[in-house]
Each structure stands twice: as C-alpha cells, then as structure tokens.
Amino acid sequence: MTSTPRKRLSPTESREAAVEAARTLLVESGPSAVTLKAVAGRVGRTHANLLHHFGSAEALHTALITRMAADIVGTIGAAVLRVRAGELDPREVVEMTFDAFGKGGAGALASWMILSGNTNALDPILTAIHDLVDELAEGDMPGDQPIQEQTLTLVLMALGDALMGAPMARALGLPVGKARELALDALLASKDAAAPARC
C-alpha cells in the first residue's frame, strides 16, 4: 500500500494552516487542546515541524490570538461604521463583540495564556483595539461619549461574560444573556446623551 505524499507547503502556508487548525481546536475543545502535537495532527505535520515554524506552544498561541484580534477588530470596525451610517442596528456590534470573546474563544484563550504565565497574552488584542479606536475616534462628533470609553465598557463586559457571564447570571437569578442587554443599554445611552449636541 503506497501512501499519498503530503503537499509541500511554503513556510507561510504552513503557519497559516497551523493557525487555522489551532482556531478550530480552540472553538471545539477549549484552549488547553491547542497544543503543538494536536495542531500538527490536524494539518498532517509532525510536532517537530510545528516546533520549527513557531518555536514553542506559547508562540503558536500568540500567533493565534494575533490573528483572532485582527479578525475581531476588522469585523467590529466595519460594523461600527455601518451603525454610524444608519445601516446597522447597534445591537449587532454588541452581539459581534460578545460572540468573538465567547463563542469565538478569544476570551478563554487570552485568560488561559495569562494563567499559563504569558503576561503579554493580551498585547495583540489591546494593540488591535487601540488601532481601531484611533481610527474610529476620527469620526467622533462633539459631545459624543469618547469611543475609548465605549470600547472599554463593551470589551470588558464581553470578556467578563465570556469567562463567567452565564454562571454569574444564573447565580443572580438573571437571564444568561443579561450582560449583552446591559452592554447594549450602555451603548445606546451614550448615543442618546450625545444626540442634543448634534442638533
């Protein structure tokens, strides 16, 4: 029985395939499942091959969270611009942010990395958010709540919800999605407070 030779990938293609496999493992099984061995198995490579491309599991995690951060802010940034143009309900921005940190696994991965000793785990997310906020701040109107404050509120609520929102809500006798509602209320309140300044 002859085996089919593996397709030869460029170093960039190998890294891309590994990061995508890592993302799939993260969503399916959580951050502890994102190991060099597991990712290598998903992409049909060896542990040594992945070690060659990333150097360590920590570097793989950093590459994954950097990719996720870029995707998150790209999606949310486009949504914010559509909300400002009146083309999208602000609820969609809240939903996208909460889903990115919750269902998308960014909150769990960042927390797990920090607990594993990677104190710089949040740097890719913070850098990407900072760049997005700087870009969006250019469209702020006089009297608006600064986009920095809106972003801080939304991201902290989404991250907290990803880590313990459902059990906390249940413990308090609240619906599981209550944090999303509160985040939307805060976003709408800041928008309403700024409305007279636009007249």
C-alpha positions as CSV (number, residue, x, y, z in Angstrom):
1,M,0.0,0.0,0.0
2,T,1.5,3.3,-1.0
3,S,0.9,6.5,0.9
4,T,-0.1,9.7,-0.8
5,P,2.7,12.2,-0.5
6,R,1.9,15.3,1.5
7,K,1.6,18.6,-0.3
8,R,4.7,20.7,0.1
9,L,3.7,24.0,1.7
10,S,5.7,27.2,1.9
11,P,6.6,28.3,5.4
12,T,3.9,31.0,5.3
13,E,1.3,28.4,4.1
14,S,2.4,26.0,6.9
15,R,2.0,28.7,9.5
16,E,-1.4,29.8,8.1
17,A,-2.7,26.2,8.1
18,A,-1.5,25.7,11.7
19,V,-3.1,28.8,13.0
20,E,-6.4,27.9,11.3
21,A,-6.2,24.4,12.8
22,A,-5.4,25.9,16.2
23,R,-8.5,28.1,15.9
24,T,-10.7,25.1,15.1
25,L,-9.3,23.2,18.1
26,L,-9.9,26.2,20.4
27,V,-13.6,26.5,19.4
28,E,-14.2,22.8,19.6
29,S,-12.3,21.8,22.7
30,G,-11.0,24.9,24.5
31,P,-7.6,26.5,24.9
32,S,-5.9,23.5,26.6
33,A,-6.5,21.5,23.5
34,V,-4.4,23.9,21.4
35,T,-1.1,22.0,21.6
36,L,1.7,21.7,19.0
37,K,1.0,17.9,18.8
38,A,-2.8,18.3,18.3
39,V,-2.3,21.1,15.7
40,A,0.3,19.0,13.9
41,G,-2.1,16.1,13.8
42,R,-4.8,18.4,12.3
43,V,-2.6,19.6,9.5
44,G,-0.8,16.4,8.8
45,R,2.6,17.5,10.0
46,T,4.9,16.4,12.8
47,H,5.4,18.0,16.2
48,A,9.0,18.9,15.1
49,N,7.7,20.6,12.0
50,L,5.4,22.8,14.1
51,L,8.1,23.5,16.5
52,H,10.3,24.6,13.6
53,H,7.7,27.1,12.4
54,F,6.7,28.5,15.8
55,G,9.4,27.7,18.3
56,S,7.1,26.9,21.1
57,A,3.4,26.3,22.0
58,E,3.4,29.9,23.5
59,A,4.4,31.3,20.1
60,L,1.6,29.4,18.4
61,H,-0.9,30.7,20.9
62,T,0.4,34.3,20.3
63,A,0.1,33.8,16.6
64,L,-3.5,32.5,17.0
65,I,-4.6,35.4,19.3
66,T,-2.9,37.9,17.0
67,R,-4.9,36.5,14.1
68,M,-8.1,36.5,16.1
69,A,-7.6,40.1,17.3
70,A,-7.2,41.3,13.7
71,D,-10.3,39.5,12.6
72,I,-12.3,40.7,15.6
73,V,-11.4,44.4,15.2
74,G,-11.8,44.2,11.4
75,T,-15.4,42.9,11.7
76,I,-16.4,45.2,14.6
77,G,-14.8,48.2,13.0
78,A,-16.8,47.7,9.8
79,A,-19.9,47.2,11.8
80,V,-19.4,50.4,13.8
81,L,-19.0,52.4,10.6
82,R,-22.3,50.9,9.3
83,V,-24.0,51.8,12.6
84,R,-22.8,55.4,12.3
85,A,-24.1,55.4,8.7
86,G,-27.5,54.2,9.9
87,E,-27.2,50.9,8.0
88,L,-26.9,48.6,11.0
89,D,-28.5,48.2,14.5
90,P,-26.1,48.9,17.4
91,R,-27.2,45.6,18.8
92,E,-25.2,43.9,16.0
93,V,-21.9,45.4,17.3
94,V,-22.7,44.2,20.8
95,E,-23.5,40.7,19.5
96,M,-20.3,40.5,17.4
97,T,-18.1,41.6,20.3
98,F,-19.7,39.2,22.8
99,D,-19.6,36.3,20.2
100,A,-15.9,37.0,19.4
101,F,-14.8,36.7,23.0
102,G,-17.3,34.0,23.9
103,K,-18.2,31.6,21.1
104,G,-15.1,32.5,19.1
105,G,-12.9,31.6,22.1
106,A,-10.8,34.8,22.3
107,G,-11.7,35.4,26.0
108,A,-10.9,31.8,27.0
109,L,-7.6,31.8,25.1
110,A,-6.4,35.1,26.5
111,S,-7.2,34.1,30.0
112,W,-5.7,30.7,29.7
113,M,-2.5,32.2,28.2
114,I,-2.2,34.6,31.1
115,L,-2.8,31.9,33.7
116,S,-0.1,29.8,31.9
117,G,2.4,32.6,32.6
118,N,2.2,34.5,29.3
119,T,1.8,38.0,30.8
120,N,1.8,39.6,27.3
121,A,-1.1,37.5,26.1
122,L,-3.4,40.5,25.8
123,D,-1.0,42.6,23.8
124,P,-2.2,41.6,20.4
125,I,-5.8,42.3,21.4
126,L,-5.0,45.6,23.1
127,T,-2.9,46.8,20.1
128,A,-5.6,45.9,17.6
129,I,-8.3,47.5,19.7
130,H,-6.2,50.6,20.2
131,D,-5.6,51.0,16.5
132,L,-9.3,50.5,15.7
133,V,-10.3,53.1,18.4
134,D,-7.8,55.6,17.0
135,E,-9.3,55.1,13.5
136,L,-12.9,55.4,14.8
137,A,-12.2,58.4,17.0
138,E,-11.7,60.5,13.9
139,G,-15.4,60.3,13.3
140,D,-16.5,61.3,16.8
141,M,-18.8,64.3,16.9
142,P,-18.5,67.0,19.6
143,G,-20.5,65.8,22.7
144,D,-20.1,62.1,21.9
145,Q,-19.0,59.8,24.7
146,P,-15.4,59.2,23.7
147,I,-15.1,56.0,21.6
148,Q,-12.4,54.9,24.1
149,E,-14.9,54.8,26.9
150,Q,-17.5,53.0,24.8
151,T,-14.9,50.4,23.8
152,L,-13.6,49.9,27.3
153,T,-17.1,49.2,28.5
154,L,-18.0,46.9,25.7
155,V,-14.8,44.9,25.7
156,L,-14.6,44.4,29.4
157,M,-18.3,43.3,29.5
158,A,-17.7,40.9,26.6
159,L,-14.6,39.5,28.2
160,G,-16.2,39.1,31.6
161,D,-19.2,37.5,30.1
162,A,-17.0,35.0,28.2
163,L,-15.3,34.0,31.4
164,M,-18.1,33.8,33.9
165,G,-21.2,35.5,32.5
166,A,-23.6,32.6,32.3
167,P,-22.9,31.1,35.8
168,M,-22.9,34.6,37.3
169,A,-26.2,35.5,35.7
170,R,-27.7,32.2,36.9
171,A,-26.4,32.7,40.4
172,L,-28.1,36.1,40.5
173,G,-31.3,34.8,39.0
174,L,-30.9,36.7,35.8
175,P,-31.2,35.6,32.2
176,V,-28.0,34.2,30.7
177,G,-27.9,37.0,28.1
178,K,-28.3,39.8,30.6
179,A,-24.8,41.2,30.2
180,R,-25.4,41.7,26.4
181,E,-28.5,43.6,27.2
182,L,-26.7,45.8,29.7
183,A,-23.9,46.4,27.2
184,L,-26.4,47.5,24.6
185,D,-28.2,49.7,27.1
186,A,-24.9,51.4,27.9
187,L,-24.1,51.9,24.2
188,L,-27.5,53.3,23.4
189,A,-27.4,55.6,26.5
190,S,-24.1,57.1,25.4
191,K,-25.6,57.6,21.9
192,D,-28.7,59.3,23.3
193,A,-26.7,61.5,25.6
194,A,-24.8,62.8,22.7
195,A,-27.8,63.4,20.5
196,P,-28.6,67.0,21.6
197,A,-25.0,68.1,20.7
198,R,-25.6,67.1,17.1
199,C,-28.6,69.5,16.7
